[in-house]
Amino acid sequence: MAGRDKQDLILLIVCLLLAGRSLVTADAYVDSSVAEAVGGLLNLIGTPLKLTAFVACWNEGEKFAFARIGLYSGRHFLQYVEPNGKRSPDGKDNYLNGLLDEDVESHQTMVVLDLRCNGSEQTLANAGQRLYLNYRWLLMDSTVGGDPSSIDHYLEVLKELPVLVSSEVFVMLKEDFGSIRFLQVYRVSRKTELITENYALWTRSADGAGDRGQQMQDLRTQKVTSVRRKNLHGHQLRASMVVTNPDTMNHLTDYKDKHIDTITKVNYILTNCLASYLGAGVNYSRVTTWGYYNTTTGMWDGMIGELVHDVADLGASPLFFTTDRIAVIEYLAMTSETRSKFIFRSPKLSYTENVFVLPFDNKVWICVIGVIVTSSVLLLVTLWVEWRIAHAESDLPPLPDASTMSASLRDTLLMMYGASCQQGSSVLPRSCSSRTITMLTFTVLMFLYASYSANIVALLQSPSTKIQTLEDLLASRLKFGVHDTVFNRHYFTHATEPTRKALYEQKIRRPYGPDAFIALEQGIDRIRHGLYAFHVEQGVGYKVISETYQEDEKCGLQEIQYLQVIDPYYAIQKNSSYKEMVKIGLFRLNEHGIQYRENAKLYTKKPTCTGGGGKFVPVSLVDVEPAVWIILWGGGLATGFFLTERFYFRWLRGKIWRMVRARLNQ
């Protein structure tokens, strides 16, 4: 921009300011000091704000004077909203509140109201949750003849309104010597008295010092509102907790029966600590379920139902984070790191693999086959040469000897295969070269057999690590059970993911029906005997395992997660005014180690294996199943060959010879 243009722009601004000053009367409520004080307040807040002014009763001079706020605060946008005069069918003027609802940047909006203007009090009465969610409100009263330094009129207007602890409602009071004081008004709950707190004091410097001759004094004790108002002055918070066993009420703090309603016991103590931090009390209500949506009634039951219907402020039993619950409750913090999983003892390796092919890898097996075939061929060549020499030296054919090996590939292969299985041979070669080949082959195969046998013994005692996913679990031969709890019944019966649904249908519902949901102690005992997967909360299950299992039985425990949820979260009402202070309180409990302490005392971690890898496991029929199948298949093949040979030599061979002779005689 050229220098001439800048001069013209500055001159235009000065002319407008002078014109605006001339429009404001000497006794006007809204003057330059109000604009300067509000500008200082916006700077003190420190957040870029958009001012929406509902001040239809102001004249143009007052509006222009207040518009000068941009010169003192900067980075702020101001708009004046005029009422449209239309009313809703219920007789209320909701036009202004409708404009606020359309504001997508509500957290950066400050609403300015002059109580002198018609409809201002009605706008506040219709504001509802807008008074304590997102928006900031600045109230002023320019009524002629009123006391500008008295707050009584403001309190009278706000006494029935939900100006709760999360609200940011500012009241502007004019004091002597041109000072302007800003206060904030709030109440702990809808039924308690209003509380006022000093926020800031604006004064004009007599000597012209400071920023443009003005000073803004910060009167806040804490800059963060939720920290400044954390003292709820003994207000009784309502908390709902899930109790599935009535006896839990007798052991909420004595750490007995830690495996029963564990998550409720942990968070009962944390909720009491939270109430102490907030200077409040707690009234508990008891429900038997966390809460699920009933499609028939269209309502939520359990703890969520109490939060939705304003029966409880806090959900003292954390619950899983699911998409359908996000719209009705507010998740704040993860207070209990616990998950429910399938726990099972790793089955023996023979249950998932053929241990008879595992001692050697594929390359070694190829080499073994190569040694057998090569030795058989070499032995065949030497036997063939041996028989040729013996036949050449004698005019008569040699007499058959049952102990002498003939030059037959069938015999040499059978002999070498028998050597690989550490079996002797009833026939032996006669020459030195063929015997040398036989000795070397027997020696090599002896070392291979020793290595193979040693590996087999180790593999028969080894646990399997093949079951790592739900797909592996579904394909395994394990039996299944589920801890009989409310949330397990809900999530298993409502599973939609293909693998999880198939696991429930094929492995749980179809074989066992309702009997698949069993007691904790019964499921843990079945895990002990092996080949059984039990779905249970980790800390609860491991507590019983630690107390009932032998040391060697604690080895080889595996776990696989079934539920598609993260760790449970602490929840409160949707749009609760206590949200920020409760969240800060829960974070402080975590930072100070209280949360870790209570979880460590009530939840049992996975027991360590101190039994030296477990005791010796006897070989069962499953371990030798491949060998049994070889015997069965071999017996079947031998029977088939026997019947085929019997049929051939008894019937077919005679007929074939007779047909051949008949042809030759013709």
C-alpha positions in Angstrom: 0.0 0.0 0.0 1.4 3.4 -1.0 2.1 6.1 1.6 -0.7 8.3 0.4 -3.2 5.4 0.8 -2.1 4.8 4.4 -2.5 8.4 5.3 -6.1 8.4 3.9 -7.0 5.2 5.8 -5.7 6.6 9.1 -7.6 9.8 8.5 -10.8 7.9 7.8 -10.4 5.9 11.0 -9.8 9.1 13.1 -12.9 10.7 11.5 -15.1 7.7 12.3 -13.9 7.6 15.9 -14.6 11.3 16.3 -18.0 10.9 14.8 -18.8 7.9 17.0 -17.7 9.9 20.1 -20.0 12.7 19.1 -23.0 10.2 19.0 -22.5 9.1 22.6 -24.1 11.3 25.2 -22.2 12.2 28.3 -24.3 10.0 30.6 -24.4 7.0 28.3 -23.7 3.6 29.9 -21.8 2.3 27.0 -18.9 4.6 26.4 -15.2 4.3 25.6 -14.4 3.0 29.0 -16.7 0.0 28.6 -15.1 -0.8 25.3 -11.6 -0.5 26.8 -12.6 -2.6 29.8 -14.1 -5.4 27.7 -11.1 -5.3 25.4 -8.9 -5.7 28.4 -11.1 -8.7 29.6 -10.7 -10.4 26.2 -6.9 -9.9 26.3 -6.9 -11.4 29.9 -8.9 -14.5 28.7 -6.2 -14.9 26.1 -8.4 -16.8 23.6 -9.4 -15.4 20.2 -13.1 -14.8 20.6 -16.0 -13.8 18.5 -18.4 -11.4 20.2 -22.1 -11.9 19.4 -24.0 -9.0 20.9 -27.8 -9.2 21.5 -28.3 -5.5 22.3 -31.3 -4.3 20.2 -31.9 -1.5 22.7 -28.6 0.3 22.0 -28.5 3.3 19.7 -26.0 3.7 16.9 -23.7 5.7 19.1 -23.5 3.1 21.8 -23.0 0.4 19.2 -20.2 2.4 17.5 -18.5 3.1 20.8 -18.6 -0.6 21.8 -17.3 -1.5 18.4 -14.1 0.3 19.2 -13.3 -2.8 21.3 -11.3 -4.1 18.4 -8.8 -1.3 18.9 -8.1 -2.5 22.5 -8.3 -6.2 22.2 -7.4 -7.1 18.6 -7.9 -10.5 16.9 -11.6 -10.4 17.8 -14.7 -10.3 15.6 -17.9 -8.4 16.7 -21.4 -8.9 15.3 -24.7 -7.3 16.4 -27.7 -9.6 16.1 -31.2 -8.1 15.8 -34.3 -10.1 16.9 -36.6 -11.1 14.0 -39.8 -10.8 16.0 -41.0 -14.3 15.3 -41.9 -16.8 18.0 -41.9 -20.5 18.1 -45.2 -22.5 18.5 -44.6 -22.7 22.3 -44.6 -18.9 22.6 -40.9 -18.6 23.2 -38.5 -16.5 21.1 -35.8 -19.1 20.2 -34.4 -17.1 17.3 -31.3 -15.9 19.2 -30.6 -19.4 20.7 -31.1 -20.9 17.2 -28.3 -18.6 15.9 -26.1 -19.8 18.7 -26.7 -23.5 17.8 -25.7 -22.8 14.2 -22.3 -21.5 15.4 -19.7 -24.2 14.7 -17.1 -22.3 16.8 -19.2 -22.1 20.0 -16.1 -22.6 22.2 -14.7 -19.3 20.8 -17.9 -17.3 21.1 -18.8 -14.7 23.8 -22.4 -13.6 24.0 -23.0 -10.0 25.1 -26.4 -9.3 26.7 -27.7 -6.0 28.1 -30.5 -6.8 30.6 -32.1 -3.5 29.8 -33.0 -4.8 26.3 -36.3 -6.5 25.8 -36.1 -10.3 25.6 -32.7 -10.6 27.3 -34.0 -12.3 30.3 -36.1 -14.6 28.1 -33.0 -15.4 26.0 -31.2 -16.5 29.2 -34.1 -18.5 30.4 -34.2 -20.4 27.0 -30.4 -20.9 26.9 -30.5 -24.1 28.9 -27.2 -26.0 28.5 -25.7 -23.2 26.5 -25.1 -21.3 29.8 -22.5 -23.9 31.0 -21.3 -25.5 27.8 -18.9 -23.9 25.3 -20.2 -20.3 25.3 -19.0 -17.4 27.4 -21.6 -14.9 28.5 -21.0 -11.2 29.3 -24.0 -9.5 31.2 -24.4 -5.8 31.6 -27.3 -3.7 32.8 -27.6 -0.1 31.3 -31.0 0.5 33.0 -31.4 4.2 33.7 -31.6 4.9 37.4 -30.2 1.6 38.4 -27.1 1.0 40.6 -24.3 0.1 38.1 -22.2 -1.2 41.0 -24.8 -3.6 42.5 -24.9 -7.3 41.6 -28.3 -8.0 43.1 -30.2 -7.5 39.9 -28.0 -10.0 38.1 -28.4 -12.6 40.9 -32.1 -12.2 40.7 -32.1 -12.9 37.0 -29.8 -15.9 37.3 -31.2 -17.4 40.5 -33.3 -20.1 38.6 -31.0 -20.7 35.7 -28.4 -23.5 35.3 -25.3 -21.4 35.8 -23.3 -24.5 36.8 -19.6 -24.9 37.7 -18.5 -25.2 34.1 -20.2 -21.9 33.1 -18.3 -18.8 32.0 -20.8 -16.1 32.9 -19.3 -12.6 33.4 -21.0 -9.8 35.1 -19.8 -6.2 34.5 -20.1 -3.7 37.3 -19.2 0.0 37.2 -17.5 1.3 40.3 -16.3 4.6 41.6 -13.5 6.6 39.8 -14.4 5.0 36.5 -13.3 1.5 37.5 -15.1 -1.5 36.0 -15.1 -4.8 37.9 -15.8 -8.2 36.2 -17.2 -11.0 38.3 -18.2 -14.6 37.5 -21.4 -16.2 38.8 -21.9 -19.9 39.1 -23.6 -22.5 41.3 -22.4 -26.0 42.3 -25.7 -27.7 41.3 -29.2 -26.6 40.1 -30.5 -26.5 43.7 -27.6 -24.6 45.4 -27.2 -20.9 45.9 -25.3 -18.7 43.5 -21.6 -18.1 44.1 -19.7 -15.0 42.9 -16.0 -14.7 42.4 -13.8 -11.8 41.4 -12.3 -12.1 38.0 -10.7 -8.8 37.0 -10.7 -5.1 37.8 -10.2 -2.5 35.1 -9.0 1.0 36.0 -7.9 4.0 34.1 -4.5 5.3 35.2 -4.6 8.8 36.6 -1.1 9.6 35.3 -1.7 8.0 31.9 0.8 5.2 32.5 0.2 1.7 31.4 -1.2 0.4 28.1 -3.0 3.5 26.7 -3.5 4.8 30.2 -5.4 1.8 31.5 -4.7 -1.1 33.8 -6.4 -4.6 34.0 -5.8 -6.4 37.3 -6.2 -10.2 37.3 -8.1 -11.2 40.5 -8.3 -14.9 39.8 -6.8 -17.3 42.3 -6.3 -19.9 39.5 -6.4 -19.3 35.8 -8.1 -22.6 34.9 -11.8 -22.5 35.8 -12.2 -26.1 36.6 -9.3 -25.9 39.0 -10.4 -22.7 40.6 -13.9 -24.1 41.3 -12.9 -27.6 42.2 -14.2 -27.1 45.8 -17.9 -28.2 45.6 -18.5 -27.2 49.2 -19.8 -30.6 50.4 -22.2 -31.1 47.5 -23.4 -34.7 47.4 -22.5 -36.3 44.0 -24.6 -39.2 42.8 -22.7 -42.3 41.7 -23.9 -45.5 40.2 -21.9 -48.7 40.6 -22.4 -52.2 39.2 -22.6 -55.0 41.8 -23.2 -58.5 40.6 -22.8 -60.2 44.0 -24.7 -58.8 47.0 -21.9 -59.8 49.3 -19.7 -57.2 47.6 -21.3 -54.4 49.6 -19.6 -55.9 52.7 -16.1 -56.0 51.2 -15.7 -52.8 49.2 -12.6 -51.6 51.1 -11.2 -54.6 53.0 -9.6 -56.3 50.0 -11.4 -59.6 50.6 -12.8 -61.7 47.8 -10.8 -59.7 45.3 -11.9 -61.8 42.4 -15.6 -60.8 42.8 -16.7 -57.4 41.4 -13.0 -56.4 41.2 -13.5 -53.4 38.9 -16.2 -52.0 41.2 -14.1 -52.3 44.3 -11.1 -50.6 42.6 -13.2 -47.7 41.4 -15.2 -47.4 44.6 -12.0 -46.4 46.4 -11.0 -44.1 43.5 -14.4 -42.4 43.5 -14.1 -41.7 47.2 -10.6 -40.2 46.7 -12.0 -38.2 43.8 -14.8 -36.8 46.0 -12.2 -35.8 48.6 -10.3 -33.9 46.0 -13.4 -32.1 44.9 -14.6 -31.4 48.5 -17.8 -33.3 47.9 -19.7 -36.3 49.2 -21.0 -39.3 47.3 -24.3 -41.1 47.4 -24.1 -44.5 45.7 -26.8 -46.3 43.9 -26.5 -50.0 43.0 -27.3 -51.7 39.7 -26.7 -55.2 38.4 -25.6 -54.4 34.9 -23.4 -51.8 33.1 -26.3 -50.9 30.7 -27.3 -52.0 27.3 -29.7 -50.6 24.7 -33.1 -52.3 24.6 -34.4 -52.2 21.0 -37.9 -53.0 22.2 -38.3 -50.2 24.7 -35.8 -47.8 23.1 -34.2 -47.2 26.4 -30.9 -47.9 28.2 -30.9 -50.0 31.4 -28.3 -50.4 34.2 -25.7 -47.8 35.0 -26.0 -46.1 31.6 -29.7 -45.8 32.1 -29.1 -44.0 35.4 -26.7 -41.6 33.8 -29.0 -40.9 30.8 -32.0 -40.3 33.0 -30.2 -38.0 35.4 -30.3 -40.4 38.3 -26.6 -40.4 38.7 -23.7 -38.0 38.0 -20.9 -40.5 38.0 -20.5 -44.0 36.6 -18.4 -45.5 39.4 -17.9 -48.8 37.5 -15.9 -48.2 34.4 -17.3 -49.7 31.2 -16.1 -50.6 27.7 -15.7 -48.0 25.0 -18.3 -48.8 22.3 -19.7 -46.6 19.5 -23.3 -46.8 20.5 -22.5 -45.5 24.0 -20.6 -42.4 22.8 -23.8 -40.5 22.0 -25.3 -40.9 25.5 -22.4 -40.8 28.0 -19.1 -39.1 28.4 -15.9 -41.2 28.7 -13.2 -39.5 30.8 -10.2 -41.6 31.8 -9.0 -45.2 31.9 -8.9 -46.2 35.6 -8.5 -50.0 35.4 -6.1 -51.7 33.0 -7.9 -55.0 32.7 -9.1 -57.0 29.8 -11.1 -60.2 29.4 -9.4 -62.9 27.3 -9.4 -66.6 26.6 -6.9 -68.2 29.0 -5.6 -71.7 28.3 -2.6 -73.9 28.9 -0.5 -74.4 25.8 -1.3 -77.8 24.4 1.4 -80.3 23.7 3.1 -79.9 20.4 1.7 -83.1 19.1 -1.8 -81.6 19.3 -1.0 -79.1 16.6 1.9 -80.6 14.7 3.2 -84.0 13.5 6.2 -84.3 15.8 7.7 -87.2 13.7 8.6 -84.8 10.9 9.8 -81.9 13.1 13.3 -83.2 14.2 14.8 -82.4 10.8 14.1 -79.6 8.5 13.2 -80.2 4.8 16.8 -80.1 3.6 17.9 -82.7 6.1 15.0 -85.0 5.0 16.0 -84.5 1.4 19.6 -85.5 2.2 18.5 -88.6 4.1 16.4 -89.7 1.1 19.3 -89.0 -1.1 21.7 -91.1 1.0 19.3 -94.1 0.9 18.7 -93.9 -2.8 22.4 -93.3 -3.6 23.5 -96.1 -1.4 20.9 -98.4 -2.9 22.1 -97.6 -6.4 25.8 -98.0 -5.6 25.1 -101.3 -3.8 23.0 -102.5 -6.8 25.9 -101.7 -9.2 28.5 -103.6 -7.1 26.1 -106.6 -6.7 25.5 -106.7 -10.4 29.3 -106.6 -11.1 29.7 -109.2 -8.4 27.2 -111.6 -10.0 28.6 -111.1 -13.5 32.1 -112.0 -12.3 30.9 -115.0 -10.4 28.9 -116.2 -13.4 31.8 -115.7 -15.8 34.2 -117.8 -13.7 31.8 -120.7 -13.5 30.3 -122.6 -16.4 27.4 -123.6 -14.2 25.0 -121.1 -12.8 25.6 -120.4 -9.1 23.4 -122.2 -6.6 20.8 -119.9 -4.9 21.9 -118.9 -1.4 19.3 -117.4 0.9 22.0 -115.4 2.9 23.4 -113.8 -0.2 21.9 -110.6 -1.6 20.9 -110.7 -5.3 21.4 -107.8 -7.7 17.9 -106.3 -7.4 17.0 -102.7 -6.9 14.0 -103.8 -4.8 16.2 -105.7 -2.4 18.8 -103.0 -2.1 16.2 -100.3 -1.4 14.5 -102.4 1.2 17.8 -103.1 2.9 18.8 -99.4 3.0 15.3 -98.4 4.2 15.6 -101.0 7.0 19.0 -99.6 7.9 17.5 -96.1 8.3 15.1 -97.6 10.7 17.9 -99.4 12.6 16.8 -102.8 11.3 19.2 -105.5 10.3 19.1 -107.5 7.1 18.9 -111.3 6.6 21.0 -111.1 3.4 24.5 -109.7 3.0 26.7 -108.9 0.0 29.7 -111.0 -0.6 32.3 -108.7 -2.1 34.4 -106.3 -0.1 33.2 -103.2 -2.0 29.5 -103.9 -1.5 30.1 -104.6 2.2 32.0 -101.4 2.6 29.1 -99.4 1.1 26.8 -101.2 3.5 28.9 -100.5 6.6 29.2 -96.8 5.7 25.5 -96.5 5.1 24.7 -98.2 8.4 27.1 -95.9 10.3 25.7 -92.7 8.8 22.1 -93.7 9.4 23.0 -94.7 13.0 24.0 -91.1 13.8 20.9 -89.7 12.1 18.7 -92.1 14.1 20.3 -91.0 17.4 19.7 -87.3 16.6 16.2 -88.1 15.5 15.4 -90.0 18.7 16.8 -87.3 21.0 14.7 -84.6 19.2 11.6 -86.7 19.4 11.9 -87.0 23.2 12.3 -83.2 23.6 9.4 -82.5 21.2 7.0 -84.8 22.9 7.5 -82.7 26.1 7.4 -79.3 24.3 4.3 -77.0 24.4 2.8 -75.7 21.2 3.1 -72.0 20.3 1.0 -72.3 17.1 -2.2 -71.0 18.7 -1.7 -67.2 18.6 -4.9 -65.7 17.0 -8.6 -66.3 17.2 -8.4 -68.0 13.8 -5.9 -70.5 15.3 -8.1 -71.0 18.3 -11.1 -71.7 16.1 -9.2 -74.3 14.1 -7.8 -76.0 17.3 -9.2 -79.0 19.1 -9.6 -77.2 22.4 -12.9 -77.1 24.3 -14.3 -73.7 25.3 -16.1 -72.0 28.2 -17.0 -68.5 29.2 -17.2 -66.9 32.7 -20.9 -66.3 33.5 -21.0 -62.5 33.7 -23.5 -59.9 32.2 -21.1 -58.4 29.8 -19.8 -61.8 28.5 -23.3 -63.0 27.8 -24.0 -59.7 25.9 -20.9 -59.5 23.8 -20.7 -63.2 22.9 -24.4 -63.4 21.8 -24.2 -60.1 19.9 -20.9 -60.8 18.0 -21.0 -59.9 14.3 -17.4 -60.2 13.2 -17.1 -63.5 11.2 -14.4 -65.2 13.2 -15.9 -64.3 16.6 -19.3 -65.2 15.5 -18.1 -68.6 14.1 -16.2 -69.2 17.4 -19.3 -68.6 19.4 -21.6 -70.6 17.2 -19.3 -73.6 16.5 -17.3 -73.9 19.7 -19.5 -72.5 22.4 -23.3 -72.3 21.7 -23.7 -75.4 19.5 -21.8 -78.0 21.6 -22.8 -76.7 25.1 -25.7 -74.2 24.8 -26.4 -72.3 28.0 -23.9 -74.6 29.9 -21.0 -72.8 28.1 -21.4 -69.9 30.6 -20.0 -71.4 33.8 -18.7 -70.3 37.2 -15.2 -68.9 37.7 -13.8 -71.7 39.8 -15.2 -74.4 37.5 -13.6 -72.8 34.4 -10.2 -72.3 36.1 -10.2 -76.0 37.2 -10.9 -77.1 33.6 -7.9 -75.1 32.4 -5.7 -77.0 34.8 -6.5 -80.3 33.1 -5.5 -78.9 29.7 -7.1 -78.6 26.3 -9.6 -76.1 27.6 -9.9 -72.3 26.9 -11.8 -70.2 29.4 -12.8 -66.6 28.7 -12.4 -64.6 31.9 -11.2 -61.2 33.1 -7.4 -61.5 33.4 -6.8 -60.3 36.9 -9.8 -62.2 38.3 -8.7 -65.5 36.6 -5.1 -65.2 37.6 -6.0 -64.6 41.2 -7.7 -68.0 41.4 -4.9 -69.6 39.3 -2.3 -68.3 41.7 -4.1 -69.7 44.7 -5.1 -73.1 43.4 -2.4 -74.2 40.8 0.8 -76.0 41.5 3.9 -74.2 40.5 4.5 -76.4 37.4 0.9 -76.0 36.4 1.4 -72.2 36.1 3.8 -72.7 33.2 2.6 -72.5 29.6 -0.4 -70.2 30.2 -1.5 -68.4 27.0 -4.1 -65.7 26.4 -6.0 -64.5 23.4 -8.3 -61.5 23.3 -11.9 -62.0 22.1 -13.7 -58.8 22.8 -13.1 -56.0 20.3 -12.9 -53.3 23.0 -10.2 -51.3 24.8 -9.7 -51.1 28.5 -12.8 -49.8 30.4 -13.2 -46.1 30.9 -14.7 -44.0 33.7 -17.9 -42.3 32.5 -20.2 -39.5 33.6 -23.3 -37.9 32.2 -23.3 -36.5 28.7 -22.7 -32.7 28.8 -22.1 -32.8 32.5 -20.8 -29.5 34.2 -18.5 -31.6 36.3 -16.6 -33.0 33.3 -13.4 -31.1 33.4 -12.9 -31.2 37.2 -13.7 -34.9 37.4 -11.3 -35.5 34.5 -8.5 -33.5 36.2 -9.2 -35.3 39.5 -8.9 -38.7 37.8 -5.7 -37.7 36.1 -4.2 -36.5 39.4 -5.1 -39.9 41.0 -3.2 -41.5 38.3 -0.2 -39.1 38.5 0.1 -39.5 42.3 0.1 -43.3 42.1 -3.2 -43.9 43.9 -4.8 -45.5 40.8 -1.8 -47.8 40.3 -1.8 -48.8 44.0 -5.4 -49.8 44.1 -5.2 -51.7 40.8 -2.1 -53.5 42.0 -3.7 -54.5 45.3 -6.9 -55.8 43.8 -5.8 -57.2 40.4 -3.5 -60.2 40.2 -0.9 -60.3 37.4 -0.1 -63.3 35.3 1.8 -65.8 37.6 5.4 -66.4 36.7 6.6 -69.9 35.8 8.9 -71.1 38.6 8.4 -74.9 38.1 11.4 -75.3 35.9 9.3 -75.6 32.7 6.8 -78.1 34.2 6.9 -81.7 35.1 7.4 -84.7 32.8 4.3 -85.4 30.7 3.7 -89.0 29.9 3.3 -89.9 26.2 -0.4 -90.4 25.2 -2.1 -91.9 22.2 -2.3 -88.4 20.6 1.5 -88.1 20.6 1.9 -91.3 18.6 -1.1 -90.7 16.4 0.9 -90.4 13.2 2.6 -93.7 13.9 -0.8 -95.3 14.5 -2.1 -94.0 11.2 1.0 -95.4 9.5 0.2 -98.8 11.0 -3.4 -98.6 9.9 -2.6 -97.4 6.4 0.2 -100.0 6.1 -2.1 -102.8 7.2 -4.7 -101.6 4.8 -2.3 -101.5 1.9 -0.8 -104.9 2.8 -4.3 -106.4 2.9 -5.1 -104.8 -0.4 -2.0 -106.2 -2.0 -2.6 -109.6 -0.5 -6.1 -109.8 -1.9 -5.0 -108.5 -5.3 -2.2 -111.2 -5.5 -4.5 -113.9 -4.3 -7.1 -113.0 -6.9 -4.5 -112.8 -9.6 -2.7 -116.1 -8.9 -5.9 -118.0 -8.2 -8.1 -116.9 -11.1 -6.6 -114.5 -13.5 -3.2 -116.1 -14.2 -4.7 -119.5 -15.2 -7.2 -117.9 -17.5 -4.5 -115.8 -19.1 -2.2 -118.8 -19.7 -5.1 -120.8 -21.2 -5.9 -117.9 -23.6 -2.3 -117.6 -24.6 -2.0 -121.4 -25.3 -5.2 -121.3 -27.3 -3.9 -118.6 -29.5 -0.6 -120.4 -30.0 -2.4 -123.6 -30.9 -4.3 -121.8 -33.6 
